[in-house]
Amino acid sequence: MINFEEELKKFHPSPEVEEAVDTIYNQDLTDMADLLVKLIKDSQQQEQE
């Protein structure tokens, strides 16, 4: 039978996964709300010109 306590002691997270998580969380991603705000601002600036 599997001894879960022993298996947990052997567990080490993959360094590639940790690096990927850091990269994903540290990126400044533009979402749809950001795009809409930019479009509205650009539209307002064009109207003022």
C-alpha positions as CSV (number, residue, x, y, z in Angstrom):
1,M,0.0,0.0,0.0
2,I,1.1,3.6,-0.6
3,N,2.4,5.4,2.5
4,F,1.2,9.0,1.8
5,E,3.3,10.5,4.6
6,E,6.5,9.0,3.0
7,E,5.5,10.2,-0.5
8,L,4.8,13.7,0.8
9,K,8.3,13.8,2.4
10,K,9.8,13.0,-1.1
11,F,7.8,15.7,-2.9
12,H,9.7,18.6,-4.4
13,P,8.0,21.2,-6.6
14,S,9.2,21.5,-10.1
15,P,11.5,24.5,-10.6
16,E,10.0,25.1,-14.1
17,V,6.5,25.4,-12.6
18,E,7.7,27.9,-10.0
19,E,9.4,30.0,-12.6
20,A,6.3,30.0,-14.8
21,V,4.1,31.0,-11.9
22,D,6.5,33.9,-11.1
23,T,6.5,35.0,-14.8
24,I,2.8,34.9,-15.1
25,Y,2.1,36.8,-11.9
26,N,4.7,39.5,-12.6
27,Q,3.5,40.3,-16.1
28,D,1.4,43.4,-16.6
29,L,-1.4,42.0,-18.8
30,T,-3.9,44.2,-20.5
31,D,-7.5,43.0,-20.2
32,M,-10.7,44.1,-21.9
33,A,-11.5,46.7,-19.4
34,D,-8.0,48.4,-19.9
35,L,-8.6,48.3,-23.7
36,L,-12.0,49.9,-23.4
37,V,-10.7,52.7,-21.1
38,K,-7.9,53.4,-23.6
39,L,-10.4,53.5,-26.5
40,I,-12.7,55.9,-24.7
41,K,-9.8,58.2,-23.7
42,D,-8.5,58.1,-27.3
43,S,-11.9,58.9,-28.6
44,Q,-12.3,61.8,-26.2
45,Q,-8.9,63.2,-27.2
46,Q,-9.8,63.1,-30.9
47,E,-13.1,64.9,-30.3
48,Q,-11.2,67.7,-28.5
49,E,-8.8,68.2,-31.4
